[in-house]
Protein backbone atom coordinates (compact mmCIF):
# COMPACT_ATOMS: atom_id res chain seq x y z
CA UNK A 1 0.00 0.00 0.00
CA UNK A 2 1.25 3.43 -0.88
CA UNK A 3 1.94 5.97 1.86
CA UNK A 4 -0.19 9.11 1.68
CA UNK A 5 1.91 12.06 0.51
CA UNK A 6 1.08 15.48 1.93
CA UNK A 7 2.69 18.89 1.48
CA UNK A 8 2.55 22.26 3.20
CA UNK A 9 2.16 25.59 1.47
CA UNK A 10 5.05 27.85 2.48
CA UNK A 11 3.10 31.07 2.01
CA UNK A 12 -0.40 30.69 3.46
CA UNK A 13 -2.54 33.69 2.77
CA UNK A 14 -1.02 34.32 -0.69
CA UNK A 15 -1.89 33.13 -4.18
CA UNK A 16 -0.17 33.43 -7.55
CA UNK A 17 -1.57 36.33 -9.55
CA UNK A 18 1.32 37.42 -11.78
CA UNK A 19 4.27 35.99 -13.66
CA UNK A 20 7.53 36.26 -11.77
CA UNK A 21 9.45 39.50 -12.25
CA UNK A 22 12.91 38.06 -12.96
CA UNK A 23 14.53 41.49 -13.12
CA UNK A 24 13.35 42.48 -9.64
CA UNK A 25 14.05 39.02 -8.19
CA UNK A 26 17.63 39.22 -9.49
CA UNK A 27 18.12 42.64 -7.89
CA UNK A 28 16.58 41.60 -4.56
CA UNK A 29 18.64 38.41 -4.43
CA UNK A 30 21.85 40.32 -5.07
CA UNK A 31 20.97 42.78 -2.32
CA UNK A 32 20.00 39.97 0.06
CA UNK A 33 23.37 38.28 -0.51
CA UNK A 34 25.22 41.44 0.47
CA UNK A 35 28.63 42.71 -0.62
CA UNK A 36 30.59 40.72 1.94
CA UNK A 37 29.32 37.23 1.02
CA UNK A 38 30.24 35.29 -2.08
CA UNK A 39 27.59 33.47 -4.11
CA UNK A 40 28.95 30.19 -2.72
CA UNK A 41 28.54 31.39 0.87
CA UNK A 42 25.04 32.71 0.29
CA UNK A 43 24.01 29.52 -1.49
CA UNK A 44 25.30 27.45 1.41
CA UNK A 45 23.23 29.28 4.05
CA UNK A 46 20.20 29.10 1.74
CA UNK A 47 20.63 25.35 1.34
CA UNK A 48 20.91 25.42 -2.45
CA UNK A 49 23.66 25.04 -5.04
CA UNK A 50 25.75 28.08 -6.08
CA UNK A 51 24.47 27.65 -9.65
CA UNK A 52 20.90 28.16 -8.39
CA UNK A 53 21.75 31.55 -6.90
CA UNK A 54 23.93 32.46 -9.89
CA UNK A 55 21.13 31.71 -12.38
CA UNK A 56 18.72 33.80 -10.35
CA UNK A 57 21.04 36.80 -10.09
CA UNK A 58 21.95 36.58 -13.77
CA UNK A 59 18.31 36.11 -14.85
CA UNK A 60 19.03 32.79 -16.50
CA UNK A 61 16.07 30.84 -15.09
CA UNK A 62 13.61 29.67 -17.71
CA UNK A 63 11.16 28.16 -15.21
CA UNK A 64 9.53 29.67 -12.09
CA UNK A 65 11.61 29.62 -8.91
CA UNK A 66 10.54 27.36 -6.08
CA UNK A 67 8.74 28.84 -3.09
CA UNK A 68 11.37 27.27 -0.83
CA UNK A 69 14.12 29.26 -2.58
CA UNK A 70 12.26 32.54 -2.11
CA UNK A 71 11.76 31.78 1.58
CA UNK A 72 15.44 30.86 2.02
CA UNK A 73 16.55 34.15 0.44
CA UNK A 74 14.25 36.11 2.76
CA UNK A 75 15.39 34.17 5.83
CA UNK A 76 19.08 34.73 5.06
CA UNK A 77 19.09 38.28 3.68
CA UNK A 78 21.64 40.57 5.35
CA UNK A 79 19.77 43.06 7.57
CA UNK A 80 21.26 46.12 5.89
CA UNK A 81 19.89 45.01 2.50
CA UNK A 82 16.37 46.14 3.35
CA UNK A 83 15.02 43.08 1.51
CA UNK A 84 11.79 41.77 3.04
CA UNK A 85 9.69 38.68 2.44
CA UNK A 86 6.83 40.83 1.15
CA UNK A 87 9.13 42.39 -1.46
CA UNK A 88 10.32 38.96 -2.61
CA UNK A 89 6.79 37.53 -2.71
CA UNK A 90 5.57 40.39 -4.88
CA UNK A 91 8.44 39.83 -7.33
CA UNK A 92 7.68 36.09 -7.11
CA UNK A 93 4.20 36.87 -8.48
CA UNK A 94 2.23 36.27 -5.29
CA UNK A 95 -0.48 38.52 -3.88
CA UNK A 96 -2.04 38.49 -0.45
CA UNK A 97 -5.45 36.86 -0.50
CA UNK A 98 -8.29 39.24 0.21
CA UNK A 99 -11.68 37.90 -0.81
CA UNK A 100 -13.43 41.16 0.03
CA UNK A 101 -13.28 44.56 -1.64
CA UNK A 102 -14.62 46.85 1.05
CA UNK A 103 -17.64 44.98 2.38
CA UNK A 104 -18.37 43.20 -0.88
CA UNK A 105 -17.21 39.67 -1.56
CA UNK A 106 -15.11 39.34 -4.71
CA UNK A 107 -16.54 37.58 -7.75
CA UNK A 108 -16.73 33.79 -7.89
CA UNK A 109 -14.23 33.81 -10.78
CA UNK A 110 -11.64 35.44 -8.53
CA UNK A 111 -12.29 32.89 -5.78
CA UNK A 112 -11.99 30.12 -8.36
CA UNK A 113 -8.58 31.49 -9.41
CA UNK A 114 -7.46 31.38 -5.78
CA UNK A 115 -8.60 27.76 -5.46
CA UNK A 116 -6.80 26.84 -8.70
CA UNK A 117 -3.58 28.39 -7.41
CA UNK A 118 -3.78 26.51 -4.12
CA UNK A 119 -4.28 23.19 -5.93
CA UNK A 120 -1.50 23.82 -8.45
CA UNK A 121 0.83 24.88 -5.65
CA UNK A 122 0.20 21.71 -3.67
CA UNK A 123 0.55 19.36 -6.65
CA UNK A 124 3.74 20.98 -7.96
CA UNK A 125 5.31 20.87 -4.50
CA UNK A 126 4.74 17.11 -4.55
CA UNK A 127 7.08 17.17 -7.55
CA UNK A 128 4.59 16.76 -10.39
CA UNK A 129 4.07 18.99 -13.41
CA UNK A 130 0.60 20.41 -14.01
CA UNK A 131 -1.31 21.84 -16.93
CA UNK A 132 -4.49 23.77 -16.26
CA UNK A 133 -7.46 23.56 -18.61
CA UNK A 134 -10.35 26.00 -18.21
CA UNK A 135 -11.62 25.73 -21.79
CA UNK A 136 -11.18 22.03 -22.62
CA UNK A 137 -13.05 21.05 -19.48
CA UNK A 138 -15.95 18.90 -20.72
CA UNK A 139 -15.28 15.63 -18.92
CA UNK A 140 -18.54 13.77 -19.46
CA UNK A 141 -20.69 13.50 -22.57
CA UNK A 142 -23.63 11.30 -23.46
CA UNK A 143 -26.56 11.87 -25.80
CA UNK A 144 -28.51 13.38 -22.91
CA UNK A 145 -25.86 14.88 -20.61
CA UNK A 146 -22.81 17.07 -20.94
CA UNK A 147 -20.84 17.91 -17.79
CA UNK A 148 -18.39 20.80 -17.83
CA UNK A 149 -16.05 20.96 -14.81
CA UNK A 150 -14.96 24.38 -13.55
CA UNK A 151 -11.42 23.42 -14.49
CA UNK A 152 -9.26 20.38 -15.18
CA UNK A 153 -5.66 19.76 -14.15
CA UNK A 154 -3.65 17.43 -16.36
CA UNK A 155 -0.91 15.87 -14.25
CA UNK A 156 1.03 12.64 -13.77
CA UNK A 157 0.34 12.67 -10.02
CA UNK A 158 -2.13 9.77 -10.37
CA UNK A 159 -0.68 8.15 -13.50
CA UNK A 160 0.02 4.84 -11.74
CA UNK A 161 -3.72 4.57 -11.03
CA UNK A 162 -4.67 5.15 -14.66
CA UNK A 163 -5.71 8.76 -14.05
CA UNK A 164 -4.64 11.34 -16.64
CA UNK A 165 -6.69 14.33 -15.52
CA UNK A 166 -8.19 15.67 -12.30
CA UNK A 167 -11.44 17.62 -12.66
CA UNK A 168 -12.76 20.10 -10.09
CA UNK A 169 -16.14 21.60 -9.37
CA UNK A 170 -15.86 24.62 -7.05
CA UNK A 171 -18.63 25.17 -4.48
CA UNK A 172 -17.44 28.28 -2.65
CA UNK A 173 -20.55 30.41 -3.17
CA UNK A 174 -24.32 29.86 -2.97
CA UNK A 175 -25.18 26.38 -4.23
CA UNK A 176 -27.62 23.52 -4.04
CA UNK A 177 -27.12 20.79 -1.38
CA UNK A 178 -23.76 19.02 -1.57
CA UNK A 179 -25.20 15.49 -1.47
CA UNK A 180 -27.58 16.38 -4.29
CA UNK A 181 -24.60 17.41 -6.44
CA UNK A 182 -22.63 14.30 -5.46
CA UNK A 183 -25.62 12.07 -6.22
CA UNK A 184 -25.64 13.54 -9.71
CA UNK A 185 -21.92 12.68 -10.00
CA UNK A 186 -22.62 9.10 -8.91
CA UNK A 187 -25.39 8.75 -11.48
CA UNK A 188 -23.13 9.94 -14.28
CA UNK A 189 -20.36 7.57 -13.25
CA UNK A 190 -22.79 4.65 -13.10
CA UNK A 191 -23.70 5.22 -16.73
CA UNK A 192 -20.18 5.97 -17.94
CA UNK A 193 -17.32 5.63 -15.45
CA UNK A 194 -15.01 8.65 -15.23
CA UNK A 195 -12.31 6.48 -13.66
CA UNK A 196 -12.36 4.08 -16.59
CA UNK A 197 -11.85 7.11 -18.83
CA UNK A 198 -8.86 8.33 -16.84
CA UNK A 199 -10.52 11.08 -14.76
CA UNK A 200 -10.67 11.81 -11.04
CA UNK A 201 -13.37 14.26 -9.88
CA UNK A 202 -13.36 16.48 -6.80
CA UNK A 203 -15.91 18.84 -5.31
CA UNK A 204 -14.25 21.82 -3.59
CA UNK A 205 -16.08 23.25 -0.56
CA UNK A 206 -15.39 26.14 1.81
CA UNK A 207 -18.10 25.43 4.38
CA UNK A 208 -16.69 23.15 7.10
CA UNK A 209 -20.09 22.08 8.41
CA UNK A 210 -21.15 20.99 4.92
CA UNK A 211 -17.84 19.20 4.42
CA UNK A 212 -18.04 17.32 7.73
CA UNK A 213 -21.66 16.29 7.16
CA UNK A 214 -20.86 15.02 3.65
CA UNK A 215 -17.76 13.23 4.92
CA UNK A 216 -19.80 11.32 7.53
CA UNK A 217 -22.30 10.14 4.93
CA UNK A 218 -19.73 9.35 2.25
CA UNK A 219 -17.64 7.28 4.67
CA UNK A 220 -20.41 4.68 4.80
CA UNK A 221 -20.36 3.80 1.09
CA UNK A 222 -17.97 2.35 -1.49
CA UNK A 223 -17.80 3.24 -5.17
CA UNK A 224 -15.76 2.31 -8.24
CA UNK A 225 -14.84 5.81 -9.34
CA UNK A 226 -12.30 8.23 -7.87
CA UNK A 227 -14.34 11.02 -6.32
CA UNK A 228 -13.38 13.24 -3.40
CA UNK A 229 -14.45 16.33 -1.51
CA UNK A 230 -11.89 19.02 -0.67
CA UNK A 231 -12.19 21.60 2.11
CA UNK A 232 -10.68 25.04 1.58
CA UNK A 233 -10.53 27.47 4.51
CA UNK A 234 -12.26 30.77 3.83
CA UNK A 235 -10.06 32.35 6.49
CA UNK A 236 -6.75 31.92 4.67
CA UNK A 237 -7.78 29.91 1.55
CA UNK A 238 -5.51 27.03 2.47
CA UNK A 239 -6.33 23.45 1.54
CA UNK A 240 -7.35 21.89 4.84
CA UNK A 241 -8.45 18.39 3.93
CA UNK A 242 -9.31 16.08 1.08
CA UNK A 243 -11.64 13.18 1.80
CA UNK A 244 -11.58 10.41 -0.79
CA UNK A 245 -14.76 8.35 -1.02
CA UNK A 246 -13.87 4.69 -0.31
CA UNK A 247 -13.37 2.51 -3.37
CA UNK A 248 -14.07 -1.19 -3.69
CA UNK A 249 -10.38 -1.88 -4.33
CA UNK A 250 -9.26 0.33 -1.41
CA UNK A 251 -6.99 2.63 -3.38
CA UNK A 252 -4.59 4.73 -1.31
CA UNK A 253 -3.57 7.63 -3.56
CA UNK A 254 -1.51 10.78 -2.98
CA UNK A 255 -3.87 13.46 -1.69
CA UNK A 256 -3.86 17.14 -0.83
CA UNK A 257 -3.93 18.89 2.53
CA UNK A 258 -4.61 16.86 5.68
CA UNK A 259 -5.77 13.91 3.60
CA UNK A 260 -8.14 11.27 4.90
CA UNK A 261 -9.55 8.13 3.34
CA UNK A 262 -12.83 6.47 4.03
CA UNK A 263 -12.48 2.77 4.78
N, C-alpha and C positions, 0 to 999 in steps of 0.2 A: 504494500500500500504506500502511496506517495505521501510524503509529509506536506501539510499545508504550508504554502509560502505566503508570508505577509510582509508588507513594507510600511514605512512611515514617511509621510510627507515632511520635508525639512522646513517648509515655510507655510505653516498653517495660517489661514487668513489672507492668502494671496492666490491669485490665479494668473495664468499667462494671457496677456492681452495683446502684446506687441512682439515683433521679431526682436532678437537681441541686437543691441547697438554695439557692434564690435569695436568701433572707434572709441567710444566712451569706456567700454570695459577694458580696453588696452591701456588707456590713460589711468584709470582708477587702479588697475593692477600694478602698474609701474609705480604709482604713488604709494600704494600699500606696501610694496616691497621696501621702499626707502632707498636712500643713496648709499647707506652703509652696508647693506646686505647684497650678496651676489644672487643671481637667479638660482644657483644650486642651493644656497642656504635658505632662500625663501621657499623653494620647492620642498625642501626637507621638512620644514616646520608645517607646511600645508599638507604633507603626506602624499605628494604627487611627484611625478618625474620632472626633472628640469625642462625636458622638451615640452611638457604640458604648459608650463608657465611661459616658456619662450614663444610658443605658438600663439598664446593669448596676447602677449605684449606686442608681438609682431603682426597681429591680425591675420594669422595663417589658418585659423580654424575654419573648416568648411561645414561643420555640423554644430548644433547648439551645445554650449558648455553644460556640464552636469551641475545640478543644484548643489551637490556636495563640494564641488570646487569653489563655487561662489561663497558658500558658507565658510570654507577654510580660509579664503582670502580675507573675508571680513574679520574672522576670529584672530588672524595673525598680522593684520595691518599695523604698521608702526603708528603710535598715537599722534605724532606730529603730522601725519599725512592728511588728517581730516577726513579720511575715507570711512563712510558708515555703511552698515548693512542696507539701509534704505536706498542709498545711492547706488549700490551694486545691484540690488533687486530691480530698480527701475531700469538700469542699463541691461539687465538680464531679461527684460520684457515682462516683468511681473507687476501687477497692480493690486493694491489692497482691496479685498472684497468688501463692497458696501452695497447691499441689495436694496437700499432705500435712497431716493433722491428727495431730500426734505422729509416729508411724511409719507410720500408716495412710494410704493413698492415698484422696483424696476420691472421692465417687461419680461414676460416668460422667456423670450428669446435670449435675453441677457443671462437669466438664471440657467438656461440650458447650456449656454457657452461656459459658464462656471462649472457646471457638472461635467461637461466634456473634458475640460482641462484637468479636473481632479482625477477622472478615470485614466486619461492619457498619462498623467504624471505617475500614477501608481503602477500602471502596466509597464511603462518604460523603465521605471526604477527596479522592476523585477528583471530587467535585462532583455526585454522583448521589443522589437520594432512595432510601430503602429501606423495605420493609415486610416484616417477618418473619412467617412462617406456620409454626407448629408443630402446628397441628391440621389445617388444610386442606393436607395434605402428601402426598396420594396422587397420584403423578405418572404412574403407568402402570397401566392396567387392561385386561385381556382376560378372556375367559370362564374362562381357566385360571390367570391370574396377576394379582396385585395388588401393586404395589411402593409402599411408603410410605417416603419419604425421612425422614431425621432432622429436617430442617427445610428450608424453601424461602424464598428471598429474592426478592421481587418488586421489580424495579428496571429503570430505563431504560438502565442501563449498556450493555447489548448490544442495544438496540432496533434499531439500524441493521442488525443481522444477523438480525432476525426473532425474537430471543429475548426473551420476556416474563418468564420466571422462571428462577432459578438454584437447582437442588436440590443438597443436600449429604448425603453419608453419612459419618458420623464414625467412623474406625477408630483410636481412641486407647487402646483397652484390648485385652484378649485377643480374637482374631478368627481366622477361617479365612484361608488364603493370599490375598494381595492379587490375584494373577492369576486365581484362581478366582472371586473376587467380580467382577472386571472382565469376565471371560468371560461371566458371567451378564448383566452390563449389555449387552455386545455382542449377546448373543442376543435380549434384549428389544428392542433398537433395530433389529435386523434384521427382526423381526416387525412392529414399529410404531415408527417413528422418533420419538424424543423431539425432535430438532431440528425436524422438520417440524411438530411440535405446539408449538413455541415454548419448549422447555426445554433448558437446559444442565445437565449433571450432573457433579459433582466428588466424588471420594473423598478425604477428609482423613486424612492419616497423621501419626504423630509419630515413627515409627521411620525414621531416615535410611537405614539399610542396606536396608530394604524399599523405600523410595522410590527409591533409586538403582538397585536391581535392576529394579524395575518400569519406571523411566524408560528404561533400556537396552533392554528388550524392546519397550516401546511405541513407541520411536523408529524401529523397523524396519517399522511398519505404517502404513496410511492407512485412515481411516474416513469415513463421511458425517456422523455425529453429532458434537456438541460435547461431548466428555468430557475431563476433566482429572484429574490427581492433584495434591494440595496438601500440602506439607510444613510442619508446625507444630513449632517447637522445644519440647521438653519442659523445657528449661532456663529459658526466659523466656516461652514461649507466644506468640512472635512468628511471623508468617507468613514463612517463609524462601524458599519457591519454589513456583510453580505450573508444572507441565508440561502443556501442552496436546497431546493426541494429534494427530498430523498429519491434516489433512483433505484430501480429494481436490482441493478448490478452494483450498487453501492460505490459509485465513483467518488474518488477523493481528489478533486482538482485544485490547482492553485486558485486562490480567491483574493478578494480585495478587502482592506480594512480588517477589523476584528472578526475574521471569518468564522462562521459556524455551519455545521452540516446537520441536517435532520437525519435520524437513523431509524 
